[in-house]
């Protein structure tokens, strides 16, 4: 009898709790609350009920949530996506951390890549609105993966059919055209070497098929051949990893090539060459070695390391005019490095830098010093890194134009 009384009392207390929290929330109020929640918690809230799952999974909600939280780095901070080790890092967590030997205290649990990339090499083509574009290669078979690291949504794309698609390396870029009126669509640009003996490359742009009723990626998308270009010579090996990803400025994608910059206009589908600064670093070398590109104060910038063992940043103050190249800054401390790629800036003004595809460093321009955040010494695995903003946008719902 005593057991039954205790059981009935527990049941009564449970019913009181259920009644206490059993109130109705209007859908519009619920949406206004959830749209302000970060992506990590939204992934958990999708499991609450079918209504919340449908709401959070809708394209209207994901766009509204992303537009609301994107300008707020405190609530939705940028993350660094890395190929090796397989992990992501919160940019804000890099500030004040005292463990710089391997960065394990900064990394999330290892990222599980999608099945098509389980074997072979991976390269980062770009990131935009929380989506990361990857190229997976295994036995010269190449596949493009449009992937959301936060939700694990995946879109698999075939590369354009070409006679020599497996020969040489590629240039690529993924993002929005910042000068287009249709800025809601996305651009995926791929530049492939199509001849065996001459360094001739063909530029392809991905487009969506609006009239297709099939769910197959071959029916939903097609590649358009837009332009051709011929490089002066084969690029140095070191730039295959660090220079193949394009840099966007004013609707033009830029890639570093041999002693020059190759520029592709997204709207006009035209190609031009831009000369690098005509400087002589003692032995006449500098720009024929590995250099990277970036945007500094709204200008196109080039980063090169001369024999003096100090990286230099040059900016083109007047776009397209070779004589307007001006020395912008000198980056010290990286004496043993060959390639430097800026990833972004932290809240305290320090710059996150990817060094040689093996080390992430936070660099203070005021103190001219750097601190290693993550490094690895695996000889067969050159890494790559890029920043992205967590979002719920699905790669299967975006439009390419």
PyMOL commands that set and color helices and strands:
alter all, ss='L'
color gray80, all
select helices_A, chain A and resi 2-21+27-34+39-45+50-57+59-69+91-94+115-117+217-220+239-242+322-324+395-397
alter helices_A, ss='H'
color red, helices_A
select strands_A, chain A and resi 78-82+87-90+121-128+131-138+141-147+154-158+171-175+187-193+200-208+221-230+247-249+252-257+260-265+270-275+292-296+299-305+311-316+325-331+340-345+351-355+359-364+369-375+385-389
alter strands_A, ss='S'
color yellow, strands_A
deselect
rebuild
show_as cartoon
